[in-house]
Amino acid sequence: MKRLFIDHTKTLNSTHHSGLNRVNVRLAEELKRLFPRQVFTLRWERWSRSFREVDTGKRVKPTAEDDYLIGEAFDPNKLWRWQDSIERWPGKAYAIFHDNIPGIHPELCLPHVVKRHPRYLAALSNFDHIFSVSKASAVELRKALGEKCPKGSYFPLGVDFDSFEPWDSTSRESKLSGLGRTVKGLMVGIIEPRKNQESALAAQRILAAQGLNLELDIVGRLNDYFGKAIARKIEAQSADGFPVRYRGSLSDAEMEDQFRNSDVLLFPSIAEGFGLPPFEAMARGLPTISNCLPSVYEGLDNAPIIWIDEASGEGLAEGIKRFVDDVDFRSNFVERLMKFRLPRWKDSAEILAEQMGLG
């Protein structure tokens, strides 16, 4: 029987709840649910140069019927001799590719991430098949690897919150219809230049001069390299009397409260491989104003969303003003959203399983 082993080495060692970890965990959960006797998680044990099952600790001895999948092959040097084992894996080896942001926007990334990125791309060329999280990221991969690019395909990431009750469409309609000159905006994502929190701070000042009050909640882990400077700007803006709060990292339950109590998600990100926050906001019934990135737009082109073409304070302020002034958008948002089918993690797992021949 064909088996699939999903590598959770980096996920198990991670100290924060990132979007990448959500992808790795939720895909594994859904694949295990679909194929409980065929799907297993494993980890790389450096000292023994071997893979071990996460649940049992047993050493994995793969056969030609066993396939391998990893969602974070970012730093082969940290997984000592791991790459040799992948090259010797007797079945097929699959990897998930998220983005080429360090190669395209090195100024937005941590120096060590930029430094390791060529090794990561080189490691990807050794896989049998690459699953990209969007059509846009698949194009980036082909450009980066050229003729060394393995066979590939793309699949949509899932965006559900299965542990929560369905969102209340009646209360959301009431909140949108009663919107006045005060807007509760929410930003979700790591605090760093790529996520562009500074544009929201600039938009807050621009809108205040126009008589529109933007209350801003910012949620996310602080990037140790870039984030402290942004956090100081948030503190300075608050000290100037603007209603802006940095909430730090929150649990899913706490995020549920944020989605329910906010009026709109702000997503002026400069670069994304997929962009989970707009999808997750939609899954919780929250309107979104987003930068029109190809990787985000391709999955939400028919969704009720306000797109901005310029990820600046001025561009975001204009998007928020459109949200406030466009009564038609707010009045039919819930109806349109109810007709829009968001991808689920179960969908993602089924697409991957079909392409890997599970079942």
BELKASUL-V880937 format. One line per field, one symbol per residue. phi: phi as a letter, one per 30 degrees, with the letter a starting at -180 (. if undefined). A space follows every 10 residues. Layout:
phi = ???
This chain:
phi = .dbcccdced ddddcbccdd ddeddddded ddddbdcbcb cbbccddchb cbdddciddd cdcddccbbb cbcdbeddce iddddddced cdccbcccac eddcbddccd edddddeedd ddddddddac ccdaddddde ddddchdddd eaabbddcbd bddcdedddd ddeddddcdc ccbccbcble daeddidddd dddddddddc icccdbcccl dddddcdddd dddddddddd jddbbccidb dedddedddd cdcaccbced abdbjdeddd dddcicdbcb dddeddddcb dcddbccccb dbedddeddd dddddddded dcedddddcc cddcdddedd dddddcidj
